[in-house]
Amino acid sequence: MKEALVGPISREQLQTAMEVGDIDTVVVAICDMQGRLMGKRLTADFCLRGGLDHGTHFCQYLLGTDMEMNTPDGYALMHWETGYGDWLAKPDWSTLRVLPWYEKTAVVLANPYDDETDSPVPVAPRNILQRQLGRVDGLGYRPMMASELEFYLFRQSFEDVAAHGFEPSAIRPAGHYNEDYNLLQGWRNESVYRLIRNHMVKAGIPVESSKGEAAVGQHEINFTYTDALPAADQHVLFKHGTKEICMQEGVAVTFMAKPHHAWTGSSGHLHISLWDLDGHCNLFYDPDGSPYGMSALMQSFLAGLLANIRAFSLFVASNVNSYKRYALGSWAPVNAVWSRDNRTAGFRIVGRGQSLRIECRIPGADVNPYLAYSALLAAGLHGVESGLRLPDEFKGNAYASGHAARVPHSLYEAMQTWRESDVVRQSFGDTVTDHYYHMALVEQQAYDAVVTDWERSRYFEQG
């Protein structure tokens, strides 16, 4: 019996598979500002006639919309006066893979280009990360990264949740007690979790493990540590693929940072270290380094993260809900301090020897990995290039720290620190800095215009 084609493949293998009918659909996808995959499904017939040689076009507005796909005014690169023309999605063939949860379907991630100038679109998230990686490479470093993602599972479909107006009383997490490491409670949903894990591994997205998290129906998935760009690719493919798998199973998941004020927030912890260009030696580790074997490079990089994380918050926590997660005693950090294996700190030092690394605990599961990875690299490199000195380790309960820089309380505050930062503008340039400030402004204005159920219950009679 012929074995089904699945997982990472070459372009040559794709060509053969389309010719013999093993692949009939090719998904070409870009990542938008919100961290979602957008694109087209191309037929094998079209691809065989040369349809993939040049790439595929998409409307410029995809990199200038809000979460609901509206086209707000105010973006310099795309607006009604320019006519919302096309950009080109050029496939990155190293990302090509066959999806096991769809029949005869392959997906390839693409980089947005200006078709007229053949230059990368500066505001595209994947292009932003690649620009930072070029900067890191020029300094002789190779970033290795990984994501941990938490999410809530619901025994209802997305359509059912939406039909009930996303009302908290009508949506029920899949479980009835805290699932954190609890194998019995996790077993209730193992049919879904196992499907997700196995499908991801078959698709070439190396999942290490999954476990229950600290709330009812909450789960966590861990990915294998790898080069920064593939790590970010795996992150977005996992989120997108998990939603598709859940749709097939009639259930729903959410990666919101804070789905309900009474629920534990969902984190998106990011791990990072810098290696030599051959990938043989972790440059964050020095056997004679103190403390914890931390090299001078690691210390200055971490100092850069501490000094700049507030300013870079728009790339780490990009929407209004992101900031609802930051609460005292909530498992989400609120202070930019570092500590060894301390889950109350914004930056936790973990691993030993060649596995020594920094875990950034500040992002939520709603994070766009291309933007967040770019922020960590830019902030850390600023520390390295400026020779910043690492502050003393914080020991104890970091929630009780009264002197450390705090994560912004709101999107408003994050917008202000972003706009006022010279380091942000030096790292990303005016076009990117202004584009993403406007994205945040559009998000904040949309939120400010809505009257919530909380306001009605509080003020309807008593106000």
Backbone torsions as a table, in degrees:
resi	resn	phi	psi	omega
1	MET	NA	133.7	-177.8
2	LYS	-69.8	131.4	-179.4
3	GLU	-78.6	135.5	-177.4
4	ALA	-68.1	140.1	177.0
5	LEU	-75.1	129.0	-177.7
6	VAL	-155.3	153.2	176.9
7	GLY	83.3	-168.4	-177.7
8	PRO	-60.3	135.0	177.1
9	ILE	-138.2	166.0	176.9
10	SER	-88.8	169.1	176.9
11	ARG	-65.8	-34.5	178.2
12	GLU	-64.9	-39.8	177.2
13	GLN	-66.1	-37.3	176.8
14	LEU	-61.7	-44.2	179.9
15	GLN	-57.2	-47.9	-179.8
16	THR	-64.4	-43.7	-178.3
17	ALA	-62.4	-36.6	177.9
18	MET	-70.8	-37.8	-179.1
19	GLU	-63.8	-37.3	-177.3
20	VAL	-94.2	-0.5	175.7
21	GLY	89.1	9.9	178.0
22	ASP	-77.3	-23.3	174.7
23	ILE	-125.9	126.5	177.6
24	ASP	-119.4	-5.9	-178.4
25	THR	-139.0	132.4	176.0
26	VAL	-122.8	118.5	178.4
27	VAL	-90.5	122.1	174.3
28	VAL	-106.3	119.0	-169.8
29	ALA	-127.3	140.3	168.9
30	ILE	-114.5	162.0	175.7
31	CYS	-100.0	129.8	179.2
32	ASP	-88.0	-176.7	-175.5
33	MET	-63.6	-32.0	-177.1
34	GLN	-83.5	0.0	178.2
35	GLY	89.3	14.9	-179.8
36	ARG	-99.0	154.4	175.9
37	LEU	-89.4	129.7	177.2
38	MET	-125.0	150.4	178.1
39	GLY	165.1	-152.2	-176.2
40	LYS	-133.7	153.8	170.0
41	ARG	-104.2	113.6	-178.4
42	LEU	-98.1	142.8	177.3
43	THR	-77.8	150.4	176.8
44	ALA	-60.1	-37.5	179.8
45	ASP	-58.3	-45.2	179.0
46	PHE	-65.2	-43.1	-179.4
47	CYS	-63.3	-40.2	-179.7
48	LEU	-67.5	-23.6	177.3
49	ARG	-88.3	14.8	175.8
50	GLY	96.9	11.7	-175.9
51	GLY	-67.7	-16.2	179.9
52	LEU	-103.3	-2.4	-175.1
53	ASP	-62.9	-38.2	-175.5
54	HIS	-99.1	-19.7	-170.4
55	GLY	106.0	-166.7	179.7
56	THR	-136.8	146.4	-176.4
57	HIS	-86.9	152.1	174.6
58	PHE	-144.6	155.4	-178.4
59	CYS	-70.6	137.7	-179.0
60	GLN	-57.5	-25.8	-174.3
61	TYR	-64.0	-17.9	-179.7
62	LEU	-62.8	-19.3	175.5
63	LEU	-107.0	25.2	177.1
64	GLY	-150.6	32.3	179.2
65	THR	-107.9	169.4	170.5
66	ASP	-96.9	-172.6	-175.4
67	MET	-63.0	-25.8	-179.1
68	GLU	-98.0	13.6	175.6
69	MET	68.6	22.9	169.9
70	ASN	-75.1	160.9	-179.9
71	THR	-113.7	82.6	-176.2
72	PRO	-70.3	152.3	175.5
73	ASP	-73.0	163.9	170.2
74	GLY	107.0	-6.9	177.6
75	TYR	-85.6	131.3	-176.6
76	ALA	-70.8	-29.5	-173.2
77	LEU	-90.6	-17.9	-179.1
78	MET	-149.4	125.4	179.5
79	HIS	-164.5	175.3	-174.3
80	TRP	-62.7	-31.2	-178.1
81	GLU	-68.0	-27.9	177.9
82	THR	-86.9	-9.0	176.9
83	GLY	81.3	9.2	-179.9
84	TYR	47.2	68.3	-179.5
85	GLY	-78.3	-162.6	-176.6
86	ASP	-104.1	149.8	162.5
87	TRP	-117.7	169.8	-175.4
88	LEU	-111.1	131.0	173.7
89	ALA	-95.0	107.8	179.7
90	LYS	-93.9	117.5	-178.0
91	PRO	-60.5	138.9	168.9
92	ASP	-98.1	101.2	-169.9
93	TRP	-67.0	-14.6	176.1
94	SER	-69.6	-15.1	-179.6
95	THR	-96.8	-0.4	-175.0
96	LEU	-64.8	132.8	178.3
97	ARG	-155.9	154.7	175.2
98	VAL	-94.2	131.9	-176.6
99	LEU	-87.1	126.1	-178.7
100	PRO	-76.7	-17.1	-178.4
101	TRP	-91.5	1.8	172.7
102	TYR	-129.1	149.7	179.4
103	GLU	-79.7	128.6	171.4
104	LYS	53.0	41.7	-176.0
105	THR	-126.6	131.1	174.6
106	ALA	-116.3	156.3	177.2
107	VAL	-131.7	143.8	174.2
108	VAL	-137.4	133.5	176.4
109	LEU	-82.0	149.1	-174.3
110	ALA	-131.4	155.1	175.3
111	ASN	-103.0	129.5	178.7
112	PRO	-73.0	132.9	179.0
113	TYR	-129.1	150.0	169.2
114	ASP	-78.4	118.0	-174.3
115	ASP	-67.7	-26.6	-178.3
116	GLU	-76.3	-41.4	-175.1
117	THR	-102.6	-9.9	-175.2
118	ASP	55.4	38.4	178.0
119	SER	-116.0	148.3	179.8
120	PRO	-60.9	138.9	174.9
121	VAL	-68.4	119.6	-169.4
122	PRO	-65.8	-26.8	-174.4
123	VAL	-93.1	-2.1	178.8
124	ALA	-69.8	127.8	-174.5
125	PRO	-54.3	-43.0	-178.8
126	ARG	-67.1	-35.4	176.8
127	ASN	-67.4	-36.5	178.0
128	ILE	-60.9	-45.0	179.0
129	LEU	-65.1	-42.3	-179.0
130	GLN	-63.4	-33.2	176.6
131	ARG	-65.3	-42.5	177.8
132	GLN	-65.9	-37.3	178.8
133	LEU	-65.8	-34.1	175.0
134	GLY	-64.2	-38.3	177.2
135	ARG	-65.0	-43.8	179.5
136	VAL	-64.7	-43.3	180.0
137	ASP	-60.6	-38.4	179.3
138	GLY	-64.4	-22.2	177.6
139	LEU	-91.3	-2.1	177.0
140	GLY	89.6	21.3	-178.5
141	TYR	-117.6	153.0	177.9
142	ARG	-126.4	106.5	-177.1
143	PRO	-73.8	132.5	171.8
144	MET	-113.6	133.6	-173.2
145	MET	-143.8	164.8	175.2
146	ALA	-158.3	152.4	177.4
147	SER	-112.1	149.6	165.8
148	GLU	-120.0	128.6	-177.1
149	LEU	-122.1	134.1	174.7
150	GLU	-109.8	150.0	-179.4
151	PHE	-155.2	163.2	174.2
152	TYR	-105.6	137.8	175.8
153	LEU	-107.0	139.7	179.8
154	PHE	-126.2	138.1	178.0
155	ARG	-84.5	44.5	176.2
156	GLN	-141.3	157.3	177.9
157	SER	-80.3	163.5	174.2
158	PHE	-58.6	-39.4	-179.0
159	GLU	-64.5	-39.2	-179.9
160	ASP	-67.3	-42.5	177.8
161	VAL	-60.5	-44.3	-179.6
162	ALA	-66.9	-38.1	-179.3
163	ALA	-62.5	-27.2	177.9
164	HIS	-92.5	15.1	175.4
165	GLY	66.2	23.1	-178.9
166	PHE	57.8	25.7	-179.5
167	GLU	-68.2	125.1	-176.2
168	PRO	-54.7	-35.7	-178.5
169	SER	-69.8	-17.0	-176.5
170	ALA	-102.5	-11.1	178.5
171	ILE	-109.8	130.0	-171.6
172	ARG	-122.4	118.1	174.4
173	PRO	-58.1	149.9	-174.3
174	ALA	-78.6	82.3	179.0
175	GLY	157.2	179.4	177.1
176	HIS	-140.5	8.1	168.6
177	TYR	-153.4	167.5	-176.4
178	ASN	-49.8	127.8	-174.2
179	GLU	-97.4	1.2	-170.5
180	ASP	-58.9	109.5	-178.2
181	TYR	61.7	4.9	-174.1
182	ASN	-83.2	107.6	-175.6
183	LEU	-67.9	-33.4	-179.3
184	LEU	-68.0	-48.4	178.4
185	GLN	-64.3	-40.9	178.9
186	GLY	-62.6	-29.6	179.9
187	TRP	-60.4	-31.9	-178.7
188	ARG	-58.3	-29.0	-177.8
189	ASN	-115.0	12.1	-175.3
190	GLU	-63.2	-27.6	178.6
191	SER	-61.0	-33.9	177.7
192	VAL	-82.6	-47.3	-178.1
193	TYR	-60.2	-42.0	-179.5
194	ARG	-64.5	-40.6	178.7
195	LEU	-61.3	-44.6	179.5
196	ILE	-62.9	-50.0	-178.7
197	ARG	-57.7	-50.0	-174.9
198	ASN	-68.2	-39.5	177.1
199	HIS	-63.0	-40.7	-179.2
200	MET	-65.2	-44.6	179.1
201	VAL	-60.6	-44.4	178.6
202	LYS	-62.7	-31.7	-179.6
203	ALA	-80.1	-2.0	-179.8
204	GLY	85.1	23.6	174.5
205	ILE	-109.7	96.7	-167.2
206	PRO	-72.7	93.4	175.3
207	VAL	-80.4	132.5	176.7
208	GLU	-87.3	-44.1	-174.8
209	SER	-166.6	167.3	167.9
210	SER	-138.3	157.3	-177.9
211	LYS	-155.8	158.5	173.0
212	GLY	-65.1	148.5	177.7
213	GLU	-111.1	-171.3	-164.1
214	ALA	-85.3	33.2	177.4
215	ALA	-158.1	171.0	179.5
216	VAL	-67.7	123.5	177.2
217	GLY	75.6	10.4	-178.4
218	GLN	-99.4	139.8	-175.7
219	HIS	-138.1	159.8	179.4
220	GLU	-130.8	145.4	177.5
221	ILE	-126.4	140.0	-179.5
222	ASN	-119.1	137.6	-179.1
223	PHE	-108.3	158.3	178.7
224	THR	-72.8	138.6	178.1
225	TYR	-65.0	131.4	-177.7
226	THR	-157.5	-174.3	177.4
227	ASP	-59.4	151.6	-168.7
228	ALA	-60.1	-46.6	-176.6
229	LEU	-66.1	-49.1	175.1
230	PRO	-59.4	-34.2	178.7
231	ALA	-63.3	-42.3	178.5
232	ALA	-68.5	-39.1	177.0
233	ASP	-60.0	-45.3	-179.8
234	GLN	-63.0	-37.0	179.3
235	HIS	-60.1	-51.9	-177.7
236	VAL	-69.7	-35.7	177.8
237	LEU	-66.8	-37.3	177.9
238	PHE	-62.8	-49.1	-178.0
239	LYS	-60.8	-46.9	-179.9
240	HIS	-64.0	-47.2	-177.9
241	GLY	-64.8	-37.7	178.7
242	THR	-62.2	-40.7	177.7
243	LYS	-64.6	-40.6	179.2
244	GLU	-65.7	-42.2	178.3
245	ILE	-62.4	-42.6	179.7
246	CYS	-65.3	-36.7	175.4
247	MET	-59.5	-42.3	179.3
248	GLN	-63.9	-30.1	-177.7
249	GLU	-92.7	-0.8	179.1
250	GLY	73.9	22.3	177.7
251	VAL	-122.8	175.3	-177.7
252	ALA	-134.0	154.1	172.4
253	VAL	-131.6	157.8	170.8
254	THR	-134.7	138.6	174.6
255	PHE	-106.4	17.7	174.2
256	MET	-54.2	144.5	178.3
257	ALA	-66.4	-36.3	-178.7
258	LYS	-145.7	87.2	-176.1
259	PRO	-66.7	-26.2	-177.2
260	HIS	-152.5	140.8	-175.0
261	HIS	-63.1	-24.1	-179.1
262	ALA	-92.3	-4.0	-178.1
263	TRP	-98.8	153.8	172.7
264	THR	-63.9	137.4	178.1
265	GLY	-68.7	160.2	177.7
266	SER	-102.4	123.7	-175.0
267	SER	-93.0	162.9	173.2
268	GLY	-134.9	65.3	-175.4
269	HIS	-62.2	139.2	-177.9
270	LEU	-120.8	132.5	-180.0
271	HIS	-108.1	142.1	-177.3
272	ILE	-150.0	141.9	167.8
273	SER	-150.6	159.5	177.5
274	LEU	-108.5	132.4	-178.4
275	TRP	-117.1	170.9	171.6
276	ASP	-71.0	165.9	-172.8
277	LEU	-63.7	-24.8	177.8
278	ASP	-81.6	-10.1	-179.4
279	GLY	74.1	22.9	-177.8
280	HIS	-97.5	-24.8	-170.8
281	CYS	-133.7	127.4	176.0
282	ASN	-78.8	110.6	-176.2
283	LEU	-77.0	-6.2	173.3
284	PHE	-78.3	-14.5	-175.5
285	TYR	-104.6	131.5	173.5
286	ASP	-135.5	114.7	-176.8
287	PRO	-57.0	-23.1	178.1
288	ASP	-100.0	2.0	-177.9
289	GLY	-72.4	149.1	178.6
290	SER	-138.4	131.6	4.5
291	PRO	-90.6	164.4	169.4
292	TYR	60.3	22.6	-179.1
293	GLY	74.2	19.7	-179.4
294	MET	-77.5	124.6	178.5
295	SER	-71.8	166.6	176.0
296	ALA	-61.1	-36.6	177.4
297	LEU	-61.4	-47.4	-179.9
298	MET	-61.5	-40.6	-177.6
299	GLN	-66.8	-42.7	179.7
300	SER	-71.3	-35.2	176.3
301	PHE	-62.8	-46.8	178.8
302	LEU	-63.7	-37.2	176.6
303	ALA	-61.7	-38.1	176.6
304	GLY	-64.4	-39.3	177.1
305	LEU	-62.1	-45.9	-178.6
306	LEU	-63.5	-39.9	-176.2
307	ALA	-72.8	-27.1	-169.3
308	ASN	-116.9	-5.3	-171.8
309	ILE	-61.6	-34.8	177.3
310	ARG	-62.6	-45.0	-177.3
311	ALA	-65.9	-31.9	-176.6
312	PHE	-91.7	10.7	-172.2
313	SER	-59.8	-30.1	-179.0
314	LEU	-61.9	-26.2	177.4
315	PHE	-88.5	-10.3	-178.2
316	VAL	-105.6	-33.5	179.7
317	ALA	-140.0	96.7	-162.9
318	SER	-97.9	-5.3	-178.8
319	ASN	-134.2	172.5	-175.9
320	VAL	-57.6	-44.4	-176.6
321	ASN	-65.9	-27.1	-179.7
322	SER	-53.6	-36.0	-173.5
323	TYR	-84.5	-11.9	175.2
324	LYS	-70.1	-19.7	-177.4
325	ARG	-74.6	-26.1	-174.7
326	TYR	-80.7	97.8	-179.1
327	ALA	-141.2	147.8	-179.2
328	LEU	-60.1	136.7	176.5
329	GLY	64.7	26.6	-172.9
330	SER	-107.5	3.0	-172.3
331	TRP	76.8	-6.5	172.1
332	ALA	-99.9	129.0	-176.9
333	PRO	-70.5	151.9	176.0
334	VAL	-120.5	-14.6	-176.5
335	ASN	-119.5	139.5	180.0
336	ALA	-84.9	78.0	175.1
337	VAL	-126.6	163.9	177.5
338	TRP	-119.1	151.5	-178.6
339	SER	-161.9	153.8	178.1
340	ARG	-80.1	119.4	174.3
341	ASP	46.8	51.6	-177.9
342	ASN	-128.9	110.6	-174.2
343	ARG	-76.1	-0.4	174.9
344	THR	-91.1	-9.9	-176.5
345	ALA	-89.7	151.6	176.7
346	GLY	-67.2	-31.5	179.1
347	PHE	-128.4	118.7	-177.7
348	ARG	-108.4	128.8	176.6
349	ILE	-88.9	122.3	-176.8
350	VAL	-132.7	164.3	178.7
351	GLY	80.9	167.1	178.8
352	ARG	-140.1	155.0	177.9
353	GLY	58.9	-131.8	-177.5
354	GLN	-67.8	-14.1	178.4
355	SER	-95.6	4.4	179.9
356	LEU	-61.8	132.2	-175.2
357	ARG	-160.0	170.5	176.3
358	ILE	-103.1	131.2	171.4
359	GLU	-105.8	115.9	174.3
360	CYS	-88.7	116.5	-174.5
361	ARG	-98.9	7.0	-173.4
362	ILE	-79.3	-39.0	-177.7
363	PRO	-66.1	153.1	170.8
364	GLY	-96.7	176.0	-178.6
365	ALA	-69.0	-11.4	178.5
366	ASP	-82.4	2.3	-172.0
367	VAL	-66.5	141.6	169.4
368	ASN	-85.3	112.0	-171.4
369	PRO	-64.2	-33.8	179.8
370	TYR	-62.2	-41.7	-179.9
371	LEU	-72.9	-44.2	-178.6
372	ALA	-67.0	-43.5	176.4
373	TYR	-59.3	-41.6	178.9
374	SER	-61.8	-41.9	179.9
375	ALA	-63.1	-44.8	-179.9
376	LEU	-62.9	-42.0	-180.0
377	LEU	-66.0	-45.5	-178.0
378	ALA	-65.2	-43.8	-179.5
379	ALA	-65.5	-44.4	-179.6
380	GLY	-65.7	-41.9	179.9
381	LEU	-65.0	-31.9	175.2
382	HIS	-61.4	-39.4	177.0
383	GLY	-64.9	-39.7	-179.6
384	VAL	-67.6	-49.7	-176.1
385	GLU	-70.1	-25.6	179.2
386	SER	-93.9	-5.0	-179.1
387	GLY	63.9	37.7	-178.1
388	LEU	-65.3	144.5	-180.0
389	ARG	-92.6	133.9	-179.1
390	LEU	-72.7	125.7	174.3
391	PRO	-63.3	164.4	178.9
392	ASP	-62.4	149.9	176.5
393	GLU	-62.1	139.7	172.4
394	PHE	-88.7	130.1	179.0
395	LYS	-120.0	136.2	-178.8
396	GLY	108.8	-155.0	-177.0
397	ASN	-83.7	105.7	-176.7
398	ALA	-67.6	-19.4	175.6
399	TYR	-64.1	-24.0	-177.0
400	ALA	-89.0	-2.1	-179.2
401	SER	-69.5	124.6	-178.7
402	GLY	-102.9	1.7	-173.5
403	HIS	-119.3	-13.3	-176.1
404	ALA	-77.5	158.2	173.1
405	ALA	-64.9	132.7	-177.4
406	ARG	-97.5	145.8	170.3
407	VAL	-57.3	140.2	-179.9
408	PRO	-51.3	142.7	179.9
409	HIS	-73.2	-23.4	-171.7
410	SER	-154.2	167.9	175.0
411	LEU	-63.1	-35.6	177.0
412	TYR	-55.9	-48.9	-179.0
413	GLU	-65.7	-39.3	178.3
414	ALA	-63.4	-39.1	177.8
415	MET	-61.2	-41.0	-178.3
416	GLN	-67.0	-45.2	-179.2
417	THR	-66.5	-34.8	177.2
418	TRP	-63.3	-48.7	-174.5
419	ARG	-68.5	-30.3	-175.9
420	GLU	-88.6	-6.0	-173.7
421	SER	-86.9	121.8	173.1
422	ASP	-69.4	-32.2	-178.2
423	VAL	-66.2	-40.6	176.4
424	VAL	-58.5	-49.8	-176.5
425	ARG	-67.2	-37.1	176.9
426	GLN	-67.0	-35.2	-176.1
427	SER	-75.9	-38.9	-170.9
428	PHE	-116.2	-14.3	-179.4
429	GLY	86.3	165.0	-175.5
430	ASP	-65.0	-41.4	-175.2
431	THR	-61.0	-49.6	-179.3
432	VAL	-67.7	-45.1	-178.4
433	THR	-57.5	-47.9	-177.8
434	ASP	-71.7	-35.5	-179.1
435	HIS	-63.1	-45.2	-176.3
436	TYR	-80.9	-23.5	169.2
437	TYR	-63.4	-42.3	-179.5
438	HIS	-67.4	-36.5	175.7
439	MET	-57.1	-45.1	179.6
440	ALA	-66.0	-39.0	179.4
441	LEU	-62.5	-43.7	178.1
442	VAL	-60.8	-43.4	179.5
443	GLU	-62.7	-45.3	-177.9
444	GLN	-66.1	-42.1	179.8
445	GLN	-64.9	-37.0	177.4
446	ALA	-63.9	-41.2	179.1
447	TYR	-66.9	-43.8	-176.7
448	ASP	-63.7	-24.9	-176.0
449	ALA	-81.9	-10.9	-173.5
450	VAL	-98.9	134.2	172.5
451	VAL	-89.5	124.4	-172.1
452	THR	-94.6	164.5	174.3
453	ASP	-60.7	-35.7	179.4
454	TRP	-59.6	-42.2	-179.8
455	GLU	-66.6	-41.5	-179.9
456	ARG	-64.6	-44.1	-178.8
457	SER	-67.2	-27.5	-176.3
458	ARG	-86.2	-36.5	-169.2
459	TYR	-115.2	-11.5	-172.8
460	PHE	-55.4	-48.8	179.0
461	GLU	-97.4	-42.4	-170.4
462	GLN	-82.3	-17.8	-174.9
463	GLY	-76.9	NA	NA
